[in-house]
Amino acid sequence: IYTIGGTVASGQPIQVTKTGGGTLDWSASPSAPWLSATPASDMTPSTVTVSVAPGGLAAGTYNGTITVSAAGIASQTVAVTLQISGPPAAPVATSPANGATGVLVAPTLVWNASSEATSYDVYFGTSSSPLLVANTTGTSYAPGTLNSHATYYWQIAARNSAGSASSAVWSFTTGTPAIGSLFVPVAPCRVVD
């Protein structure tokens, strides 16, 4: 199986030998235009390199064969499957909601997983064209503590070896940081009757 858009496989070898030893003139014939066998003919023992040329093929699964033939013996067929993946679907941002206000100053950005994605680029900042700040395999990112009452923009791009697809740019505005309880120690005092 060859995979394009995931791990691209290089040429794969097929050993051609004659049972019982000796030599045999043979030829190898591919069944599809995207499939090749090199050399196309030789004498045993030898190795045929099977390669694929997926240029122009759409994402999908393609099946083909290499048939090795020689005079006086039955042909042998080797099945070849080519899987071509396309770029991932665009991820969908989920939290903080687009246009949200009063967001915690230490938010976590969350998005839905994208089919076929192997990682996600996280774009974040105060510009409406946010900069790349991280790449992650997860579906969340914590940018740290932010300034209060500031507007931030974020976008997620799903990636794989076949390409990428980006979400819309979302924005949110932070609120006032939460204030915790404050403990002030008081010096002990003595009440006298």
C-alpha positions as CSV (number, residue, x, y, z in Angstrom):
1,I,0.0,0.0,0.0
2,Y,1.3,3.4,-1.0
3,T,0.0,6.5,0.9
4,I,0.1,10.0,-0.5
5,G,-0.9,12.8,1.8
6,G,0.2,10.8,4.8
7,T,3.6,9.0,4.6
8,V,4.8,8.9,1.0
9,A,6.2,5.5,0.2
10,S,9.2,5.3,-2.0
11,G,9.7,2.6,-4.6
12,Q,9.0,-0.9,-3.3
13,P,11.0,-4.0,-4.4
14,I,9.7,-7.2,-5.7
15,Q,12.1,-10.2,-6.0
16,V,11.8,-12.2,-9.2
17,T,13.3,-15.7,-8.9
18,K,12.9,-19.1,-10.7
19,T,12.0,-22.0,-8.4
20,G,14.7,-24.6,-8.7
21,G,17.3,-22.1,-9.8
22,G,18.5,-21.2,-13.2
23,T,17.5,-18.1,-15.2
24,L,14.3,-17.0,-16.7
25,D,13.5,-14.1,-19.1
26,W,10.6,-12.2,-17.6
27,S,8.6,-9.0,-18.1
28,A,6.6,-6.8,-15.7
29,S,3.4,-5.0,-16.7
30,P,1.6,-2.4,-14.6
31,S,-2.2,-2.2,-15.0
32,A,-2.6,1.5,-14.3
33,P,-1.0,4.7,-15.8
34,W,0.0,5.8,-12.3
35,L,2.0,2.6,-11.6
36,S,5.4,1.6,-12.9
37,A,7.8,-1.3,-12.7
38,T,11.6,-0.8,-13.3
39,P,13.1,-2.6,-15.1
40,A,10.2,-3.7,-17.2
41,S,12.1,-6.9,-18.2
42,D,15.2,-8.8,-17.1
43,M,16.5,-12.3,-16.3
44,T,16.1,-14.0,-13.0
45,P,17.2,-13.6,-10.3
46,S,16.5,-9.9,-10.1
47,T,14.6,-7.1,-8.4
48,V,11.7,-5.0,-9.8
49,T,11.1,-1.6,-8.2
50,V,7.4,-0.7,-8.1
51,S,6.7,3.0,-8.0
52,V,3.7,5.3,-8.2
53,A,3.3,8.7,-9.9
54,P,0.1,10.2,-8.4
55,G,0.3,13.5,-10.2
56,G,-3.2,14.6,-11.3
57,L,-5.1,12.0,-9.2
58,A,-7.8,13.2,-6.8
59,A,-8.0,12.1,-3.2
60,G,-9.2,8.5,-3.0
61,T,-8.1,4.9,-3.1
62,Y,-6.7,3.4,-6.3
63,N,-6.1,-0.3,-7.0
64,G,-3.7,-1.7,-9.6
65,T,-1.5,-4.7,-10.3
66,I,2.0,-5.6,-11.5
67,T,1.9,-8.8,-13.6
68,V,5.2,-10.6,-14.0
69,S,5.1,-13.0,-17.0
70,A,7.6,-15.4,-18.6
71,A,7.3,-17.9,-21.5
72,G,6.0,-21.3,-20.4
73,I,5.0,-20.5,-16.8
74,A,1.9,-19.0,-15.2
75,S,2.0,-15.2,-14.7
76,Q,2.2,-13.9,-11.2
77,T,0.3,-10.8,-10.1
78,V,1.1,-8.4,-7.2
79,A,-1.7,-6.1,-6.0
80,V,-0.9,-2.5,-5.4
81,T,-3.2,-0.1,-3.5
82,L,-2.6,3.7,-3.6
83,Q,-4.3,5.9,-1.0
84,I,-4.3,9.6,-1.6
85,S,-5.5,11.8,1.2
86,G,-6.6,15.4,0.7
87,P,-6.1,18.3,3.0
88,P,-8.0,18.3,6.3
89,A,-11.4,19.9,6.8
90,A,-11.4,23.4,8.4
91,P,-11.6,23.2,12.2
92,V,-14.4,25.0,14.0
93,A,-13.6,27.3,17.0
94,T,-15.8,26.7,20.0
95,S,-14.6,28.6,23.0
96,P,-14.3,31.5,23.9
97,A,-17.3,32.3,21.7
98,N,-16.8,34.8,18.8
99,G,-17.3,38.3,20.1
100,A,-17.5,37.2,23.8
101,T,-16.8,39.9,26.4
102,G,-15.8,39.5,30.1
103,V,-13.6,36.5,29.2
104,L,-11.2,35.3,31.9
105,V,-7.7,36.8,31.6
106,A,-6.3,33.2,31.5
107,P,-8.6,31.6,28.9
108,T,-8.2,28.3,27.1
109,L,-8.9,28.3,23.3
110,V,-10.9,25.3,22.2
111,W,-11.9,24.0,18.8
112,N,-13.4,20.8,17.3
113,A,-11.1,18.1,15.8
114,S,-10.8,18.2,12.1
115,S,-11.0,15.0,10.0
116,E,-7.6,14.1,8.5
117,A,-5.7,16.7,10.6
118,T,-2.4,15.6,12.1
119,S,-1.7,18.9,13.9
120,Y,-3.1,22.4,14.4
121,D,-1.4,25.8,14.0
122,V,-2.7,28.3,16.6
123,Y,-2.7,32.0,15.5
124,F,-3.3,34.4,18.4
125,G,-2.8,38.1,19.3
126,T,-4.2,41.6,19.5
127,S,-4.1,42.1,15.7
128,S,-7.1,41.1,13.5
129,S,-4.5,39.1,11.5
130,P,-3.1,37.1,14.4
131,L,0.4,35.6,14.3
132,L,1.4,31.9,14.5
133,V,2.1,31.2,18.2
134,A,2.0,27.4,18.5
135,N,1.5,24.1,16.7
136,T,-0.2,21.3,18.7
137,T,-1.8,17.9,18.1
138,G,-4.5,18.6,20.7
139,T,-7.7,20.7,20.3
140,S,-7.0,23.4,22.9
141,Y,-4.4,26.0,23.7
142,A,-3.8,28.2,26.8
143,P,-2.2,31.5,25.8
144,G,-1.3,32.3,29.4
145,T,-2.4,35.4,31.4
146,L,-3.7,38.2,29.2
147,N,-4.2,41.9,29.8
148,S,-7.6,42.8,31.1
149,H,-10.1,44.7,29.0
150,A,-8.2,43.9,25.8
151,T,-9.5,42.4,22.5
152,Y,-7.7,39.3,21.3
153,Y,-8.1,37.5,17.9
154,W,-7.5,33.8,17.2
155,Q,-7.6,31.4,14.4
156,I,-6.8,27.6,14.0
157,A,-5.4,25.9,10.9
158,A,-5.7,22.1,10.6
159,R,-2.7,20.6,8.9
160,N,-1.5,17.3,7.3
161,S,1.1,16.6,4.6
162,A,-1.5,17.2,1.9
163,G,-2.2,20.8,3.0
164,S,-4.1,22.9,5.5
165,A,-7.5,24.5,6.1
166,S,-8.2,27.4,8.4
167,S,-11.1,28.4,10.7
168,A,-12.6,31.9,10.6
169,V,-10.8,34.5,12.7
170,W,-12.6,34.9,16.1
171,S,-12.2,37.6,18.7
172,F,-13.0,38.0,22.4
173,T,-12.5,40.7,25.0
174,T,-11.1,40.0,28.4
175,G,-12.8,41.2,31.6
176,T,-11.4,42.3,35.0
177,P,-9.2,39.7,36.7
178,A,-10.8,37.9,39.6
179,I,-9.8,39.2,42.9
180,G,-9.3,36.6,45.6
181,S,-9.9,36.9,49.3
182,L,-7.4,39.1,51.0
183,F,-6.2,38.1,54.5
184,V,-4.7,40.9,56.6
185,P,-3.2,39.7,59.8
186,V,-4.1,41.7,62.9
187,A,-1.7,42.1,65.8
188,P,-3.1,40.4,68.9
189,C,-4.7,42.7,71.4
190,R,-5.7,42.2,75.0
191,V,-8.9,43.5,76.4
192,V,-8.6,44.6,80.0
193,D,-11.5,44.7,82.4
